[in-house]
Amino acid sequence: MSTTLENIVRGQMVAYLVGRAITCPVTGAVLDARTCVAFTDAEGDPAYVVSPEAWEAIKTNAKARAYFEGTRGFTLPENKEPSC
């Protein structure tokens, strides 16, 4: 269960990641903190952001999922609408 403060901090972390990346590393589209999809690290904090289009491509591609989950160690948001 997360508190309001945790939700605010997570939102700020996503905004920071979007501001740092500017464009999606997968599609090259300009990222929007309101619509991006965030992958989380081992502690449950946002660590990587992609565009909704990239997420649609990643979640159906087994090789891409294995890369992000296994090699990079991210937790992917299962059955989640873009909600950054």
N, C-alpha and C positions, 0 to 999 in steps of 0.2 A: 504494500500500500504506500502510495507516495503522498506527500503533503503538498500544499500549495507552494511553499517555498522551493521544494524539489522540482516541481513543474516549471516554476519561473526560471530556475537555474538551468534546467535542461533546455528550455526555450532559448535562453541566452547562449548556451553552448552551441546549439544548432545554428543560430544567427551568426555566431563567430565562425563556425565551419563554412557556412555559405559565403560569408564575406572574405574568408581566406581563399577559398577555391574559385569563386566567381562563376566558373562554368563547370558543368558536369564532366567528370573525368571519363565517362563512358560515351555519352552522346555529343558532348560539346555544347549543349544547350545552356543558356544562362539559368543559374539556379535561383529559386525563390524560397526564402525561409518558410513561407506559409504553405508551400505545396511539396517541398522536397521529401524524400524518404531517408531517414537516418538509420544507419547500422550502428549497433552498440558494441562496446568493448566488454571484456570479462566482468567489469564492475557494474555494467548496465548503463554506462554513460554514453551519450552520442559521440561517435568517433569518426564517422565517415558519412558523407551525404551524396546522394545521386538524385537525378531528376525522376519524376514519376514514369516517364517513358523508359528510362534505363532500368528502373525497378521491374517494370513489366517484362523486359527482355531477360533480366537476371533470374527472376523467380521461376521461369520456365526452362532455363538452360542449366542442365546438371553440371557441366564443366565450370560455368561461371559461379554457381553456388558453391561448388567444392573449393574454388579459388578463394572466395570471400570468407567462407566459414572455416576451411581448413588451413590454408596458407596464411591468410591475413588474421584469422582468429576472431572475426566479427560474428555477432549474433544478428541474423536477418529477421526482419519483422514479418512473421507469417500472417497471411490473410489480413493484412493491414492496409487500409486506405492511406494515401499520402496525408500525413498529419503532423507536420513539423511546426 
